[in-house]
Every structure is written in structure tokens, then in C-alpha cells.
């Protein structure tokens, strides 16, 4: 559906970003790239203490990908992908099914080699320094595999030993992590009795066990209940607050927006858009208006030059109020529209985005328009 563009009668034309002319101060212009969640204090042991690494990598980005290609036979999974994810920030990796996100993450975790191009983790090449990269990276795949016969605490103990952690550190780290992911009561239970969501939480603890500097999460919220999803966001933000680099892929865009600082959009194996979450405030998105009066909302919209906007009467609207959807060029334009409608006596009871910043940005891409995308 194409939403109308708007001009209040008392304001003239405004210049759009890049010098293009916008027909009114609310109207949408061509998009250019998530709100940053409040920074929580570091969570005990959730990644603020980095593992050992060589000084040569100290000032390099957490993740650097340049011109990477990877094919599986005739299928080109990753095609010229370039990406930078910085330390101290959470980067959301978004894209339709089959766009190459998981293949890219496998290469970052040193579990798959690129055909061409370069990958660097804190300055290290996974091909030439796999041990250093694996010491630096915490990897949580989208499908959690575990040793079903082992107890929950034994799973983490084996991971700790695989990373050559001292025995005393392992003994201290396990109860810390089980408390963070709310699995303390299941510590002595075999992993096979865990639910899907509990296995996801154990997978997160496993990725954090050795205090990685780079955390790579593929669909970490899958199967989690609302409380566990909120805790996941808290842990992810804590890792970044401690100076770590986090790359997280998910199809739950509203939750990604709450935890991410930056967003990278992949399509057909390549980067097609990248921005900070904060800068997405300057992109177009739709806004939902709710009013106590159908007539007053219709008249107010006409008064500000939006007479073509359809008003849904209360008996047809989910909210029970008169509703309308309008597109604003950015959040400043939305604020002006709100002020103008209040002055025009629109009897507004609600005025809010009808989609999040990240969702609106993704849905504006060609990737989202194809059948089956996301």
C-alpha cells in the first residue's frame, strides 16, 4: 500500500537529505540506515574479562570482513560480503532466509574457510591463526547440539577444559553462568531433559564460558520465553559494555532493535545496507494515529493537508478508536505532525510508530519484497 505524503497548509516545502526536494515537512523521502537500549551495568562474568590474546590485535575491530565469497557447489552462499563490527557495540545481522548469514558466521567462528576475501577477528586471520581466533570467539549456533548423557554442569566443564581454562576458574565460572542463564536448579540434570528454551540458555552459557572478546549468536532468542529473552538482551548488552564485540542474527527485529547499536542487512550473500540504530531515526516510517472522534481526526488531517488519508472508524479498528496511518520522513517530521494535529483539534489519544526503526528499515529493502523473505 502506498501511503500519501503530507504538507500542512502553514508550512512551505522543506529540503530533503542530499538536496532532494520533499513535497512537505512530514512526507517520506528515499531511505538512507537501530533506539539504543539503555546501557545496563556489566553482568558478573558475562564477558567483561577478556581471554588471552596477542598485543598485535589490541586496536583492531572485533570483526572485519572484506570481499568474502563462499560457494557450495553451484550455490553462491556469500558473494562479496564486507562488514565491520566494532568493539563495545552490538551489531545486528539481518536478512531473508538463505541470504548467507549462517555461512558468514561459520567463517567468523573459524569453522568454515572463505573461497576468497579476508576475515579478521581482533586482527587475526582464522585461516592462519585458528587457535587465537577460537580463544577469542564465543559461538552460539542456531541449532544447539549437546551431549545428552552429560549433566548440565558437565557440559560447561568440558567446554572450559577444551579452552584450557584452569580448574579453579572452571569451578568458579560454572555457577556464575548457570545463575546468569537461570539454570542453577538444573545443574545436576542430564542435558536431555532440558526443554528447547533451556537448551538455548545452556548454549549461551557455553558460548560465554571462556569469557570471549567476540560473541557470535545465530538466532539466540529462538525458543526463549519473554523473561529469558529479556535476560538475553541484558547479557548481550553487558558483553558490549565490557568492551566485547557482539554479532547477533535474528528474525525477531523488535528484540534486535532493543539490544543492537548497529545493523547490517544482507541479501544474496552481500551487504546491502548498514547503519547505526540511532541513525534509523532519520529514515521514513509509518505512524499510527488514534482519536476519540472519527470526524475530528478526519477534519484535522484535512486541515494539515492530509485529506487523502483514510480514517478507520472505531467499530472497525482493533483499538476501539478512530485510526489512521501516515508516513513521516523522519522522527522530527513526525513530531511536527503531532503538534499540528493537536492544534487542529484531532482529539488524539495515541500517536506512535506502527513499526520499529529496524523493521521499517528492513521492509524498505528489495530483500524484504521477495516472496518468502524473512
N, C-alpha and C positions, 0 to 999 in steps of 0.2 A: 504494500500500500504506500503510495506517495503522499506524504504529509505536506500541507500547504506551508508557504513561507510568509512571514508576517512583518508588517510595518505599522507602528502606531501612528495616528494622524498628526501627533505633535512633534515627531522627530524626523529628521532628514536621513538620507542614506548614510550608511557607515561603510568604511573601507574594510574589506575582509583581509585576513592574513595573507601576506605575499603580494599585496597590491591589488587583488581582485576586488571587484565591486560587489557588495552584498546588497540585496534589494531592501533590507530593513534590518534594524538592530537585533531582532530575535532570530532571523532566518538562518537555516543551515547553509554552510559552505562545504566545499570538498574537504574531507577529513585530512588531518595532517599526522597520536600515539599515545598505573593504576592509581580510592582515597587511602593514604598510607595509614596503616593501623598504628595506634599509639604504641610507642616503644615500651615494652614491659622490661622490668629488671631482669638480668640474667638468671636463668634457672640453674639450680645446683647441678653442676657436672654435665650440662646438656650440650657441651661443645665449646665452652669458653676457654678451655685449656687445650691448646693445640698439641698435636703429636709431634714427634721429632721430624725435622726437615733440614735440608741444607740451606745455608745462608744465601746461596745464589738465587733462590726463588723468593726471597723475602718481600720484594716490592712488585712482583708480577701479579697480574689479575688472577683471581681464583680459577677462572675458566677462560681460555682463549681458543677459539676455533676459527680457522682461516681456510676457506675454499675446500672444504671436506666433501669428498664423494665416497659413496659406498653402495655397491650393487650386489644383488643376489641373483646370479644368472642374468636374465634379461630384465629383471626388475631393478630399477634405479631407486633405492630407498632414500638415499641422501644425495643431493645434487648441488654442489657448490655452496654448502652451508657455512656461514660465518657468524660468529656470536662472541660477545664478551660479557661475562658475568663477574661483577666486582666483589671484592671482599667487603664484608659488613653489610651486604644487601641480599635481598631475596629476589630472584628472577623467576617469573612465571613463564613457562614454555607452553604455548597454546597452539592448537591446530587441529584440523579434521582427522578422523581415523585414517591411518595409513599414510600420514604425511612424513613419517620418518623420525618422530620424537623418540620412540624407544630405541631405535637403532643408534641415534645420536648419543643417547645416554649410555648405551653399552660401550660405545667408543670412548666416552669420557671416563667410564669406570675401568678402562683398560681390558675389557672383556671381548672387544672386537676391534680389529685394525681397520683404519680407513684405507681405501684404494689409493686415493691421492689427497693432498691437503695436509694441514698440520693441526694437531691438538696439543694444547699445553694445560697442565694442571699446576697452578702456582709456579709456572715456569718450566715444569718438567714435561718431557715427551713420554707418553705412556709406552711407546714402542721401544725406546732406548733406556728408560728408567721405570720399568713397571713396578718394581718393589717400592720405590719412593712414592709413586702415584697411588698405589693401593694403600700405603700407610696414611696418605693424606685424605683419601676419599672414603666417605661413608655412603653405601649404595643400597637403596631400597627399591627392588624391582616391583612391577605391578602385580606379579603373582608370587606370593610368599611360599618358598619351599623350606621345609624344616625336617628335622629328624624326629619322626612321630614318637619313637620309643624313648626319647630323651625327655627329662623333666625340663620345665621352662628355665630354671636357673642353670641347668647343664648346657642348654643351647648357648646361652651367653658366655658361659665359662669356656666352651670350645672356641667361640669366636675370639675371646680375649687371648687365649693361648695361640691361636693362629696369627695374631698380630704381635706375638712375643711380649705381651704385657706381663709385668711382674706379678707373681701370685698374690701378693698383698694388695696390689692395685685392683686385680680382678675381684678379689673378695670384697673390696670396698665399693667397686663400681657397680656390681650386680644389684645390690639392694637399692642403690641410688636410682638406677634406671627403672627398676621394677616399680618403685614408688612414683616416678615421673609418668609412667605409662599406665599406672593403676593396675598392675598385675601382681602386686605383693601377695594377695591371697591365693594365687595360683602358682607360686614359685616352685612348689614341690609336685605339681601335677604334670603328667606327661603332655607333651605338646599336642598329641592327637585329640585331646578333649577340648581344645580351645575352639571357640566359635570363629567365624570369618573375621569379625572385627577384632577379637582378641589376638588372632594371629597377625593382623596388620599392626597392632600395637607392639607385639613382640618383634616384628620386622623392623619397626622404627627403633626399638631399643638395640637391636642387633646392629643397625647402621651407625648408631651413636656410641657403641661400646668402646671404641678405641679413641674417642674424642677427635673426630676428623676435622680438618680445616675446611673441607669441601663436602657438602651434603647434597646428594643427588637422589631425588624422590620421584618415583614414577607412580602416579595415581595413589598417593598415600592415604587419601580420605575414603577410599573405596571400602564399603562395609562398616564404616565407623558410625556410631550413634552421635547425635548432636553434641553431647557433652565431650565425647572423645575427639570430635572434630575441633571443638574449641580448644581443647588441650593441645592438639596437634599444632594449631596456629600459634599458641603460646610458646611451644618448644621451638618451632621454626624461627620465630622472631627472636628468641633468646640466643640461638646459634648465631644469627646475624649480628645481634647486639654484642656478642663476644668476639666479633671480628671474622667470623666464618663466612664462607660463600655458600649460598643455597640456590639450587636449581630445582624447581618443582613443576611437574606436569600434572594437570588435572583437567577434566571436563566440567568441573563444578566451578564456574567462573566467579560466582558471587563470593565463594570462600577464598579463591585465589586472590581476589581483589583486596580482601581483608588482611592477607598476610604478605603480599608482594610489594616491593619497591619499584620493580621494573617488569616489563612484559615484552616477550619476543614471540612473534607469530610465525609459525612455519606453514608452508604449503608446498606440496610436491617436492619435498626434500630440501627446500631452501628457505632462507629468512625473507619474509615479505613485509614485515613491519616490526619496529622496535621503538619503545618509548618508556619513559618513567610513568608510573601510575598517576603521579601528580599532574603531569602534563596532559593526561587524558581529559582533565577538566576543561581544556581549551578546544575540545572536539565536539561536534554536534551529537545530540542525543534527544530522544523523545521525553516529554514531561507530561505527567497525568494531573489534570485539574479536577477537583471535586467541589461541587457547590450545593448549597441548600436550596437553590432555586434554578430550575431549568431556564426560565425566562431571563432572569438577571444574568446568568452566565452567558447566554446567547447574546444579549444586548451588550454586555461588557466586551465580549470578544469582537463584536462588530465595531464597537467604539475605538478599539485599538487596531483596527484594520484586519481582523481575522474573521470576517463574516462568513468565509467558506469553511470554517472548521465545524465539523459535525458535533452536536451535543447529544449525548445519550441520556434519555430521561431516567429518573430514579428507578422506575419499575422494571427497567431493562438492564440496569447496571448492578454489578456484584456488590458494590459498596452501599447501595441504597440511596446514593446521592446522584445528582446530575453530574455527568462526566464528559471530559473532552481530552484528547491527546494532541499536543502541539510539539513541534520540533524547534529547539533553540540552538543557535550556532555554538554557544558555549555557556558556561555557568554564569558569567556576568550578564549575558543576554537574558538568561532565564530569570535572574534577579530583577532586571529591569521590567520584564514582562509581568512578574508577580506584582511589583509596585504599581504598574499601570492598571492592572486588573483590579487591584484593591481600590485605587482611586475611582475606577469606573463602577464600583459597587457590584462586583461579581458574586458576592456572598460566598467566598471561598471557605471551605472547611479543610481542604488539603491541597498541597501543591508539592509534588515530589517527582524525581526521575522515575520513568516507567521501566528503566533498565539500568543496570550498573555501568560504570565507566568502562570496565573491561569487556563486559558483554556487548555494549554498544560498539566499541572499537572492533571487536572480532566480527560482529554481524555485518559491519560495513565492508568487510573484505570480500574479494571474489571467492576465497576459500569457503566462506560460510554459505554462499549462494548455491553451491553444487549439491545435488541430491545426496543425502547421507552424511553431510558434513557435521562434525561434532556429534 
